[in-house]
Amino acid sequence: MKFTALQSSKALNSKASKPHDEALEKRVLAILKENPQIKQADLVSALDSSRTMIQRIMKALSDSGRIERKGGKRYGYWEIHE
């Protein structure tokens, strides 16, 4: 027996493939410029977003080289490369 996805679910999956919103990404960068030592938990509350979404954005920014973590987890800070 073979199952196929409905066209409507395929459309939903293609929209979900975009990991984050560009406007939210810009807001994250703006906050990081103001406070490079901010914690992700504080970003979540400042942006009223989910922790998972903030983690995805931070990973995407880090992977693209736009931000870099300097120092350790506890006393480190985010360096922004534009």
PDB file of N, CA, C and O in Angstrom:
ATOM      1  N   MET A   1       0.840  -1.170   0.000  1.00  0.00           N
ATOM      2  CA  MET A   1       0.000   0.000   0.000  1.00  0.00           C
ATOM      3  C   MET A   1       0.894   1.245   0.000  1.00  0.00           C
ATOM      4  O   MET A   1       1.874   1.315   0.741  1.00  0.00           O
ATOM      5  N   LYS A   2       0.551   2.206  -0.823  1.00  0.00           N
ATOM      6  CA  LYS A   2       1.349   3.421  -0.946  1.00  0.00           C
ATOM      7  C   LYS A   2       0.502   4.612  -0.520  1.00  0.00           C
ATOM      8  O   LYS A   2      -0.654   4.740  -0.923  1.00  0.00           O
ATOM      9  N   PHE A   3       1.091   5.487   0.306  1.00  0.00           N
ATOM     10  CA  PHE A   3       0.406   6.690   0.757  1.00  0.00           C
ATOM     11  C   PHE A   3       1.044   7.901   0.104  1.00  0.00           C
ATOM     12  O   PHE A   3       2.264   7.975  -0.043  1.00  0.00           O
ATOM     13  N   THR A   4       0.214   8.836  -0.281  1.00  0.00           N
ATOM     14  CA  THR A   4       0.737  10.076  -0.852  1.00  0.00           C
ATOM     15  C   THR A   4       0.206  11.248  -0.040  1.00  0.00           C
ATOM     16  O   THR A   4      -0.899  11.199   0.499  1.00  0.00           O
ATOM     17  N   ALA A   5       1.000  12.286   0.037  1.00  0.00           N
ATOM     18  CA  ALA A   5       0.602  13.468   0.794  1.00  0.00           C
ATOM     19  C   ALA A   5      -0.394  14.291   0.004  1.00  0.00           C
ATOM     20  O   ALA A   5      -0.348  14.352  -1.225  1.00  0.00           O
ATOM     21  N   LEU A   6      -1.279  14.909   0.726  1.00  0.00           N
ATOM     22  CA  LEU A   6      -2.235  15.807   0.086  1.00  0.00           C
ATOM     23  C   LEU A   6      -1.523  17.064  -0.386  1.00  0.00           C
ATOM     24  O   LEU A   6      -0.508  17.450   0.193  1.00  0.00           O
ATOM     25  N   GLN A   7      -2.030  17.700  -1.411  1.00  0.00           N
ATOM     26  CA  GLN A   7      -1.421  18.922  -1.932  1.00  0.00           C
ATOM     27  C   GLN A   7      -1.372  20.007  -0.866  1.00  0.00           C
ATOM     28  O   GLN A   7      -0.409  20.773  -0.808  1.00  0.00           O
ATOM     29  N   SER A   8      -2.404  20.084  -0.017  1.00  0.00           N
ATOM     30  CA  SER A   8      -2.434  21.121   1.009  1.00  0.00           C
ATOM     31  C   SER A   8      -1.314  20.922   2.024  1.00  0.00           C
ATOM     32  O   SER A   8      -0.731  21.901   2.490  1.00  0.00           O
ATOM     33  N   SER A   9      -1.002  19.685   2.373  1.00  0.00           N
ATOM     34  CA  SER A   9       0.079  19.449   3.333  1.00  0.00           C
ATOM     35  C   SER A   9       1.435  19.715   2.703  1.00  0.00           C
ATOM     36  O   SER A   9       2.363  20.133   3.395  1.00  0.00           O
ATOM     37  N   LYS A  10       1.567  19.482   1.407  1.00  0.00           N
ATOM     38  CA  LYS A  10       2.822  19.802   0.729  1.00  0.00           C
ATOM     39  C   LYS A  10       3.066  21.306   0.747  1.00  0.00           C
ATOM     40  O   LYS A  10       4.199  21.749   0.932  1.00  0.00           O
ATOM     41  N   ALA A  11       2.018  22.086   0.558  1.00  0.00           N
ATOM     42  CA  ALA A  11       2.145  23.545   0.582  1.00  0.00           C
ATOM     43  C   ALA A  11       2.553  24.023   1.971  1.00  0.00           C
ATOM     44  O   ALA A  11       3.362  24.942   2.098  1.00  0.00           O
ATOM     45  N   LEU A  12       2.002  23.409   3.005  1.00  0.00           N
ATOM     46  CA  LEU A  12       2.357  23.788   4.367  1.00  0.00           C
ATOM     47  C   LEU A  12       3.822  23.475   4.647  1.00  0.00           C
ATOM     48  O   LEU A  12       4.514  24.266   5.287  1.00  0.00           O
ATOM     49  N   ASN A  13       4.291  22.339   4.176  1.00  0.00           N
ATOM     50  CA  ASN A  13       5.679  21.967   4.408  1.00  0.00           C
ATOM     51  C   ASN A  13       6.642  22.888   3.697  1.00  0.00           C
ATOM     52  O   ASN A  13       7.722  23.158   4.223  1.00  0.00           O
ATOM     53  N   SER A  14       6.296  23.382   2.524  1.00  0.00           N
ATOM     54  CA  SER A  14       7.194  24.280   1.817  1.00  0.00           C
ATOM     55  C   SER A  14       7.286  25.628   2.533  1.00  0.00           C
ATOM     56  O   SER A  14       8.344  26.257   2.528  1.00  0.00           O
ATOM     57  N   LYS A  15       6.194  26.076   3.145  1.00  0.00           N
ATOM     58  CA  LYS A  15       6.232  27.313   3.913  1.00  0.00           C
ATOM     59  C   LYS A  15       7.022  27.124   5.197  1.00  0.00           C
ATOM     60  O   LYS A  15       7.709  28.042   5.645  1.00  0.00           O
ATOM     61  N   ALA A  16       6.931  25.940   5.793  1.00  0.00           N
ATOM     62  CA  ALA A  16       7.609  25.677   7.055  1.00  0.00           C
ATOM     63  C   ALA A  16       9.109  25.476   6.869  1.00  0.00           C
ATOM     64  O   ALA A  16       9.853  25.471   7.849  1.00  0.00           O
ATOM     65  N   SER A  17       9.561  25.311   5.637  1.00  0.00           N
ATOM     66  CA  SER A  17      10.980  25.082   5.411  1.00  0.00           C
ATOM     67  C   SER A  17      11.811  26.332   5.694  1.00  0.00           C
ATOM     68  O   SER A  17      13.010  26.224   5.949  1.00  0.00           O
ATOM     69  N   LYS A  18      11.199  27.512   5.654  1.00  0.00           N
ATOM     70  CA  LYS A  18      11.910  28.734   6.001  1.00  0.00           C
ATOM     71  C   LYS A  18      12.038  28.785   7.520  1.00  0.00           C
ATOM     72  O   LYS A  18      11.028  28.874   8.218  1.00  0.00           O
ATOM     73  N   PRO A  19      13.259  28.731   8.042  1.00  0.00           N
ATOM     74  CA  PRO A  19      13.423  28.540   9.481  1.00  0.00           C
ATOM     75  C   PRO A  19      13.058  29.739  10.343  1.00  0.00           C
ATOM     76  O   PRO A  19      12.769  29.569  11.527  1.00  0.00           O
ATOM     77  N   HIS A  20      13.062  30.919   9.798  1.00  0.00           N
ATOM     78  CA  HIS A  20      12.754  32.075  10.637  1.00  0.00           C
ATOM     79  C   HIS A  20      12.331  33.267   9.786  1.00  0.00           C
ATOM     80  O   HIS A  20      12.480  33.281   8.564  1.00  0.00           O
ATOM     81  N   ASP A  21      11.818  34.226  10.457  1.00  0.00           N
ATOM     82  CA  ASP A  21      11.335  35.444   9.830  1.00  0.00           C
ATOM     83  C   ASP A  21      12.476  36.462   9.747  1.00  0.00           C
ATOM     84  O   ASP A  21      13.196  36.673  10.723  1.00  0.00           O
ATOM     85  N   GLU A  22      12.637  37.084   8.593  1.00  0.00           N
ATOM     86  CA  GLU A  22      13.724  38.049   8.401  1.00  0.00           C
ATOM     87  C   GLU A  22      13.572  39.275   9.303  1.00  0.00           C
ATOM     88  O   GLU A  22      14.568  39.833   9.764  1.00  0.00           O
ATOM     89  N   ALA A  23      12.347  39.688   9.554  1.00  0.00           N
ATOM     90  CA  ALA A  23      12.126  40.846  10.430  1.00  0.00           C
ATOM     91  C   ALA A  23      12.573  40.515  11.851  1.00  0.00           C
ATOM     92  O   ALA A  23      13.174  41.350  12.527  1.00  0.00           O
ATOM     93  N   LEU A  24      12.282  39.306  12.297  1.00  0.00           N
ATOM     94  CA  LEU A  24      12.701  38.883  13.631  1.00  0.00           C
ATOM     95  C   LEU A  24      14.222  38.794  13.700  1.00  0.00           C
ATOM     96  O   LEU A  24      14.819  39.120  14.726  1.00  0.00           O
ATOM     97  N   GLU A  25      14.842  38.358  12.621  1.00  0.00           N
ATOM     98  CA  GLU A  25      16.299  38.287  12.562  1.00  0.00           C
ATOM     99  C   GLU A  25      16.912  39.678  12.713  1.00  0.00           C
ATOM    100  O   GLU A  25      17.903  39.847  13.423  1.00  0.00           O
ATOM    101  N   LYS A  26      16.329  40.664  12.053  1.00  0.00           N
ATOM    102  CA  LYS A  26      16.824  42.041  12.161  1.00  0.00           C
ATOM    103  C   LYS A  26      16.666  42.572  13.577  1.00  0.00           C
ATOM    104  O   LYS A  26      17.530  43.290  14.079  1.00  0.00           O
ATOM    105  N   ARG A  27      15.558  42.215  14.217  1.00  0.00           N
ATOM    106  CA  ARG A  27      15.338  42.648  15.603  1.00  0.00           C
ATOM    107  C   ARG A  27      16.351  42.006  16.545  1.00  0.00           C
ATOM    108  O   ARG A  27      16.840  42.653  17.471  1.00  0.00           O
ATOM    109  N   VAL A  28      16.668  40.725  16.308  1.00  0.00           N
ATOM    110  CA  VAL A  28      17.676  40.044  17.124  1.00  0.00           C
ATOM    111  C   VAL A  28      19.020  40.746  16.970  1.00  0.00           C
ATOM    112  O   VAL A  28      19.702  41.000  17.962  1.00  0.00           O
ATOM    113  N   LEU A  29      19.405  41.060  15.737  1.00  0.00           N
ATOM    114  CA  LEU A  29      20.677  41.747  15.501  1.00  0.00           C
ATOM    115  C   LEU A  29      20.710  43.123  16.177  1.00  0.00           C
ATOM    116  O   LEU A  29      21.735  43.518  16.731  1.00  0.00           O
ATOM    117  N   ALA A  30      19.605  43.838  16.130  1.00  0.00           N
ATOM    118  CA  ALA A  30      19.544  45.155  16.762  1.00  0.00           C
ATOM    119  C   ALA A  30      19.738  45.040  18.274  1.00  0.00           C
ATOM    120  O   ALA A  30      20.447  45.846  18.876  1.00  0.00           O
ATOM    121  N   ILE A  31      19.113  44.049  18.876  1.00  0.00           N
ATOM    122  CA  ILE A  31      19.250  43.853  20.323  1.00  0.00           C
ATOM    123  C   ILE A  31      20.670  43.418  20.665  1.00  0.00           C
ATOM    124  O   ILE A  31      21.227  43.859  21.670  1.00  0.00           O
ATOM    125  N   LEU A  32      21.260  42.558  19.840  1.00  0.00           N
ATOM    126  CA  LEU A  32      22.636  42.121  20.092  1.00  0.00           C
ATOM    127  C   LEU A  32      23.620  43.277  19.973  1.00  0.00           C
ATOM    128  O   LEU A  32      24.628  43.302  20.679  1.00  0.00           O
ATOM    129  N   LYS A  33      23.342  44.233  19.091  1.00  0.00           N
ATOM    130  CA  LYS A  33      24.208  45.412  18.967  1.00  0.00           C
ATOM    131  C   LYS A  33      24.144  46.249  20.237  1.00  0.00           C
ATOM    132  O   LYS A  33      25.160  46.767  20.700  1.00  0.00           O
ATOM    133  N   GLU A  34      22.944  46.379  20.797  1.00  0.00           N
ATOM    134  CA  GLU A  34      22.762  47.168  22.015  1.00  0.00           C
ATOM    135  C   GLU A  34      23.358  46.471  23.237  1.00  0.00           C
ATOM    136  O   GLU A  34      23.963  47.111  24.097  1.00  0.00           O
ATOM    137  N   ASN A  35      23.176  45.143  23.300  1.00  0.00           N
ATOM    138  CA  ASN A  35      23.611  44.386  24.469  1.00  0.00           C
ATOM    139  C   ASN A  35      24.233  43.066  24.010  1.00  0.00           C
ATOM    140  O   ASN A  35      23.531  42.058  23.924  1.00  0.00           O
ATOM    141  N   PRO A  36      25.541  43.052  23.713  1.00  0.00           N
ATOM    142  CA  PRO A  36      26.180  41.833  23.200  1.00  0.00           C
ATOM    143  C   PRO A  36      26.245  40.692  24.211  1.00  0.00           C
ATOM    144  O   PRO A  36      26.494  39.548  23.832  1.00  0.00           O
ATOM    145  N   GLN A  37      26.026  40.987  25.493  1.00  0.00           N
ATOM    146  CA  GLN A  37      26.101  39.944  26.515  1.00  0.00           C
ATOM    147  C   GLN A  37      24.742  39.357  26.866  1.00  0.00           C
ATOM    148  O   GLN A  37      24.633  38.590  27.823  1.00  0.00           O
ATOM    149  N   ILE A  38      23.719  39.698  26.122  1.00  0.00           N
ATOM    150  CA  ILE A  38      22.365  39.241  26.423  1.00  0.00           C
ATOM    151  C   ILE A  38      22.268  37.719  26.290  1.00  0.00           C
ATOM    152  O   ILE A  38      22.922  37.115  25.440  1.00  0.00           O
ATOM    153  N   LYS A  39      21.455  37.124  27.131  1.00  0.00           N
ATOM    154  CA  LYS A  39      21.232  35.679  27.094  1.00  0.00           C
ATOM    155  C   LYS A  39      20.049  35.383  26.186  1.00  0.00           C
ATOM    156  O   LYS A  39      19.194  36.242  25.966  1.00  0.00           O
ATOM    157  N   GLN A  40      20.002  34.171  25.662  1.00  0.00           N
ATOM    158  CA  GLN A  40      18.903  33.791  24.774  1.00  0.00           C
ATOM    159  C   GLN A  40      17.564  33.870  25.505  1.00  0.00           C
ATOM    160  O   GLN A  40      16.556  34.244  24.905  1.00  0.00           O
ATOM    161  N   ALA A  41      17.543  33.526  26.780  1.00  0.00           N
ATOM    162  CA  ALA A  41      16.298  33.599  27.554  1.00  0.00           C
ATOM    163  C   ALA A  41      15.779  35.040  27.606  1.00  0.00           C
ATOM    164  O   ALA A  41      14.571  35.270  27.560  1.00  0.00           O
ATOM    165  N   ASP A  42      16.693  36.000  27.701  1.00  0.00           N
ATOM    166  CA  ASP A  42      16.296  37.410  27.705  1.00  0.00           C
ATOM    167  C   ASP A  42      15.820  37.856  26.328  1.00  0.00           C
ATOM    168  O   ASP A  42      14.921  38.691  26.220  1.00  0.00           O
ATOM    169  N   LEU A  43      16.417  37.304  25.276  1.00  0.00           N
ATOM    170  CA  LEU A  43      15.950  37.604  23.915  1.00  0.00           C
ATOM    171  C   LEU A  43      14.524  37.082  23.715  1.00  0.00           C
ATOM    172  O   LEU A  43      13.694  37.742  23.088  1.00  0.00           O
ATOM    173  N   VAL A  44      14.256  35.909  24.247  1.00  0.00           N
ATOM    174  CA  VAL A  44      12.919  35.316  24.130  1.00  0.00           C
ATOM    175  C   VAL A  44      11.882  36.248  24.730  1.00  0.00           C
ATOM    176  O   VAL A  44      10.852  36.518  24.111  1.00  0.00           O
ATOM    177  N   SER A  45      12.148  36.741  25.932  1.00  0.00           N
ATOM    178  CA  SER A  45      11.169  37.619  26.576  1.00  0.00           C
ATOM    179  C   SER A  45      11.113  38.993  25.912  1.00  0.00           C
ATOM    180  O   SER A  45      10.037  39.584  25.819  1.00  0.00           O
ATOM    181  N   ALA A  46      12.250  39.512  25.448  1.00  0.00           N
ATOM    182  CA  ALA A  46      12.264  40.830  24.801  1.00  0.00           C
ATOM    183  C   ALA A  46      11.524  40.818  23.476  1.00  0.00           C
ATOM    184  O   ALA A  46      10.886  41.805  23.110  1.00  0.00           O
ATOM    185  N   LEU A  47      11.608  39.702  22.752  1.00  0.00           N
ATOM    186  CA  LEU A  47      10.990  39.621  21.428  1.00  0.00           C
ATOM    187  C   LEU A  47       9.651  38.915  21.440  1.00  0.00           C
ATOM    188  O   LEU A  47       8.987  38.823  20.407  1.00  0.00           O
ATOM    189  N   ASP A  48       9.248  38.414  22.596  1.00  0.00           N
ATOM    190  CA  ASP A  48       7.979  37.690  22.734  1.00  0.00           C
ATOM    191  C   ASP A  48       7.887  36.584  21.685  1.00  0.00           C
ATOM    192  O   ASP A  48       6.906  36.478  20.949  1.00  0.00           O
ATOM    193  N   SER A  49       8.932  35.770  21.639  1.00  0.00           N
ATOM    194  CA  SER A  49       9.024  34.689  20.680  1.00  0.00           C
ATOM    195  C   SER A  49       9.343  33.399  21.424  1.00  0.00           C
ATOM    196  O   SER A  49       9.569  33.415  22.634  1.00  0.00           O
ATOM    197  N   SER A  50       9.362  32.290  20.707  1.00  0.00           N
ATOM    198  CA  SER A  50       9.680  31.021  21.350  1.00  0.00           C
ATOM    199  C   SER A  50      11.191  30.838  21.443  1.00  0.00           C
ATOM    200  O   SER A  50      11.951  31.395  20.652  1.00  0.00           O
ATOM    201  N   ARG A  51      11.602  30.058  22.411  1.00  0.00           N
ATOM    202  CA  ARG A  51      13.032  29.780  22.598  1.00  0.00           C
ATOM    203  C   ARG A  51      13.597  29.065  21.376  1.00  0.00           C
ATOM    204  O   ARG A  51      14.725  29.330  20.960  1.00  0.00           O
ATOM    205  N   THR A  52      12.809  28.158  20.803  1.00  0.00           N
ATOM    206  CA  THR A  52      13.252  27.421  19.627  1.00  0.00           C
ATOM    207  C   THR A  52      13.505  28.358  18.457  1.00  0.00           C
ATOM    208  O   THR A  52      14.495  28.205  17.741  1.00  0.00           O
ATOM    209  N   MET A  53      12.625  29.320  18.258  1.00  0.00           N
ATOM    210  CA  MET A  53      12.784  30.270  17.151  1.00  0.00           C
ATOM    211  C   MET A  53      14.043  31.109  17.339  1.00  0.00           C
ATOM    212  O   MET A  53      14.786  31.335  16.384  1.00  0.00           O
ATOM    213  N   ILE A  54      14.284  31.568  18.555  1.00  0.00           N
ATOM    214  CA  ILE A  54      15.486  32.366  18.833  1.00  0.00           C
ATOM    215  C   ILE A  54      16.735  31.523  18.618  1.00  0.00           C
ATOM    216  O   ILE A  54      17.725  32.010  18.072  1.00  0.00           O
ATOM    217  N   GLN A  55      16.698  30.262  19.042  1.00  0.00           N
ATOM    218  CA  GLN A  55      17.843  29.378  18.836  1.00  0.00           C
ATOM    219  C   GLN A  55      18.114  29.162  17.352  1.00  0.00           C
ATOM    220  O   GLN A  55      19.271  29.144  16.932  1.00  0.00           O
ATOM    221  N   ARG A  56      17.069  28.999  16.560  1.00  0.00           N
ATOM    222  CA  ARG A  56      17.234  28.823  15.109  1.00  0.00           C
ATOM    223  C   ARG A  56      17.859  30.059  14.471  1.00  0.00           C
ATOM    224  O   ARG A  56      18.752  29.956  13.630  1.00  0.00           O
ATOM    225  N   ILE A  57      17.376  31.226  14.883  1.00  0.00           N
ATOM    226  CA  ILE A  57      17.892  32.473  14.337  1.00  0.00           C
ATOM    227  C   ILE A  57      19.363  32.650  14.715  1.00  0.00           C
ATOM    228  O   ILE A  57      20.188  33.008  13.874  1.00  0.00           O
ATOM    229  N   MET A  58      19.681  32.400  15.975  1.00  0.00           N
ATOM    230  CA  MET A  58      21.055  32.559  16.434  1.00  0.00           C
ATOM    231  C   MET A  58      21.978  31.574  15.701  1.00  0.00           C
ATOM    232  O   MET A  58      23.098  31.935  15.340  1.00  0.00           O
ATOM    233  N   LYS A  59      21.527  30.359  15.484  1.00  0.00           N
ATOM    234  CA  LYS A  59      22.330  29.369  14.769  1.00  0.00           C
ATOM    235  C   LYS A  59      22.533  29.792  13.316  1.00  0.00           C
ATOM    236  O   LYS A  59      23.637  29.683  12.783  1.00  0.00           O
ATOM    237  N   ALA A  60      21.459  30.277  12.674  1.00  0.00           N
ATOM    238  CA  ALA A  60      21.565  30.721  11.285  1.00  0.00           C
ATOM    239  C   ALA A  60      22.519  31.904  11.165  1.00  0.00           C
ATOM    240  O   ALA A  60      23.326  31.956  10.237  1.00  0.00           O
ATOM    241  N   LEU A  61      22.434  32.847  12.088  1.00  0.00           N
ATOM    242  CA  LEU A  61      23.330  34.007  12.073  1.00  0.00           C
ATOM    243  C   LEU A  61      24.778  33.581  12.315  1.00  0.00           C
ATOM    244  O   LEU A  61      25.701  34.096  11.684  1.00  0.00           O
ATOM    245  N   SER A  62      24.960  32.651  13.220  1.00  0.00           N
ATOM    246  CA  SER A  62      26.297  32.153  13.520  1.00  0.00           C
ATOM    247  C   SER A  62      26.881  31.361  12.349  1.00  0.00           C
ATOM    248  O   SER A  62      28.049  31.533  11.997  1.00  0.00           O
ATOM    249  N   ASP A  63      26.064  30.495  11.752  1.00  0.00           N
ATOM    250  CA  ASP A  63      26.529  29.693  10.611  1.00  0.00           C
ATOM    251  C   ASP A  63      26.875  30.555   9.408  1.00  0.00           C
ATOM    252  O   ASP A  63      27.780  30.222   8.643  1.00  0.00           O
ATOM    253  N   SER A  64      26.157  31.662   9.237  1.00  0.00           N
ATOM    254  CA  SER A  64      26.427  32.542   8.096  1.00  0.00           C
ATOM    255  C   SER A  64      27.589  33.502   8.368  1.00  0.00           C
ATOM    256  O   SER A  64      28.022  34.223   7.469  1.00  0.00           O
ATOM    257  N   GLY A  65      28.093  33.513   9.602  1.00  0.00           N
ATOM    258  CA  GLY A  65      29.224  34.365   9.944  1.00  0.00           C
ATOM    259  C   GLY A  65      28.839  35.781  10.315  1.00  0.00           C
ATOM    260  O   GLY A  65      29.710  36.639  10.459  1.00  0.00           O
ATOM    261  N   ARG A  66      27.557  36.041  10.471  1.00  0.00           N
ATOM    262  CA  ARG A  66      27.117  37.401  10.814  1.00  0.00           C
ATOM    263  C   ARG A  66      27.321  37.717  12.288  1.00  0.00           C
ATOM    264  O   ARG A  66      27.500  38.877  12.657  1.00  0.00           O
ATOM    265  N   ILE A  67      27.293  36.672  13.144  1.00  0.00           N
ATOM    266  CA  ILE A  67      27.604  36.847  14.553  1.00  0.00           C
ATOM    267  C   ILE A  67      28.586  35.751  14.967  1.00  0.00           C
ATOM    268  O   ILE A  67      28.659  34.690  14.348  1.00  0.00           O
ATOM    269  N   GLU A  68      29.334  36.040  16.027  1.00  0.00           N
ATOM    270  CA  GLU A  68      30.296  35.069  16.534  1.00  0.00           C
ATOM    271  C   GLU A  68      30.328  35.184  18.059  1.00  0.00           C
ATOM    272  O   GLU A  68      30.334  36.283  18.613  1.00  0.00           O
ATOM    273  N   ARG A  69      30.349  34.038  18.716  1.00  0.00           N
ATOM    274  CA  ARG A  69      30.408  34.021  20.168  1.00  0.00           C
ATOM    275  C   ARG A  69      31.862  34.123  20.601  1.00  0.00           C
ATOM    276  O   ARG A  69      32.703  33.336  20.165  1.00  0.00           O
ATOM    277  N   LYS A  70      32.155  35.086  21.453  1.00  0.00           N
ATOM    278  CA  LYS A  70      33.492  35.281  22.017  1.00  0.00           C
ATOM    279  C   LYS A  70      33.417  34.986  23.506  1.00  0.00           C
ATOM    280  O   LYS A  70      32.471  35.393  24.180  1.00  0.00           O
ATOM    281  N   GLY A  71      34.401  34.288  24.010  1.00  0.00           N
ATOM    282  CA  GLY A  71      34.409  33.944  25.422  1.00  0.00           C
ATOM    283  C   GLY A  71      33.526  32.737  25.689  1.00  0.00           C
ATOM    284  O   GLY A  71      33.062  32.076  24.760  1.00  0.00           O
ATOM    285  N   GLY A  72      33.303  32.460  26.941  1.00  0.00           N
ATOM    286  CA  GLY A  72      32.526  31.288  27.336  1.00  0.00           C
ATOM    287  C   GLY A  72      31.036  31.560  27.396  1.00  0.00           C
ATOM    288  O   GLY A  72      30.566  32.650  27.070  1.00  0.00           O
ATOM    289  N   LYS A  73      30.306  30.540  27.821  1.00  0.00           N
ATOM    290  CA  LYS A  73      28.853  30.665  27.923  1.00  0.00           C
ATOM    291  C   LYS A  73      28.446  31.661  28.997  1.00  0.00           C
ATOM    292  O   LYS A  73      27.493  32.420  28.822  1.00  0.00           O
ATOM    293  N   ARG A  74      29.164  31.654  30.094  1.00  0.00           N
ATOM    294  CA  ARG A  74      28.751  32.472  31.234  1.00  0.00           C
ATOM    295  C   ARG A  74      29.165  33.944  31.100  1.00  0.00           C
ATOM    296  O   ARG A  74      28.368  34.840  31.374  1.00  0.00           O
ATOM    297  N   TYR A  75      30.386  34.185  30.688  1.00  0.00           N
ATOM    298  CA  TYR A  75      30.888  35.563  30.641  1.00  0.00           C
ATOM    299  C   TYR A  75      31.187  36.037  29.222  1.00  0.00           C
ATOM    300  O   TYR A  75      31.824  37.075  29.039  1.00  0.00           O
ATOM    301  N   GLY A  76      30.740  35.300  28.229  1.00  0.00           N
ATOM    302  CA  GLY A  76      31.011  35.655  26.855  1.00  0.00           C
ATOM    303  C   GLY A  76      30.081  36.736  26.320  1.00  0.00           C
ATOM    304  O   GLY A  76      29.213  37.247  27.028  1.00  0.00           O
ATOM    305  N   TYR A  77      30.287  37.065  25.057  1.00  0.00           N
ATOM    306  CA  TYR A  77      29.455  38.070  24.391  1.00  0.00           C
ATOM    307  C   TYR A  77      29.373  37.738  22.905  1.00  0.00           C
ATOM    308  O   TYR A  77      30.141  36.924  22.392  1.00  0.00           O
ATOM    309  N   TRP A  78      28.443  38.372  22.234  1.00  0.00           N
ATOM    310  CA  TRP A  78      28.237  38.167  20.795  1.00  0.00           C
ATOM    311  C   TRP A  78      28.917  39.296  20.037  1.00  0.00           C
ATOM    312  O   TRP A  78      28.679  40.472  20.309  1.00  0.00           O
ATOM    313  N   GLU A  79      29.761  38.928  19.087  1.00  0.00           N
ATOM    314  CA  GLU A  79      30.410  39.906  18.208  1.00  0.00           C
ATOM    315  C   GLU A  79      29.674  39.900  16.884  1.00  0.00           C
ATOM    316  O   GLU A  79      29.471  38.843  16.287  1.00  0.00           O
ATOM    317  N   ILE A  80      29.270  41.080  16.420  1.00  0.00           N
ATOM    318  CA  ILE A  80      28.490  41.191  15.188  1.00  0.00           C
ATOM    319  C   ILE A  80      29.420  41.578  14.048  1.00  0.00           C
ATOM    320  O   ILE A  80      30.202  42.522  14.158  1.00  0.00           O
ATOM    321  N   HIS A  81      29.319  40.825  12.938  1.00  0.00           N
ATOM    322  CA  HIS A  81      30.096  41.090  11.726  1.00  0.00           C
ATOM    323  C   HIS A  81      29.110  41.504  10.633  1.00  0.00           C
ATOM    324  O   HIS A  81      28.257  40.711  10.234  1.00  0.00           O
ATOM    325  N   GLU A  82      29.222  42.719  10.158  1.00  0.00           N
ATOM    326  CA  GLU A  82      28.287  43.183   9.111  1.00  0.00           C
ATOM    327  C   GLU A  82      28.983  43.363   7.811  1.00  0.00           C
ATOM    328  O   GLU A  82      28.357  43.747   6.823  1.00  0.00           O
TER     329      GLU A  82
END
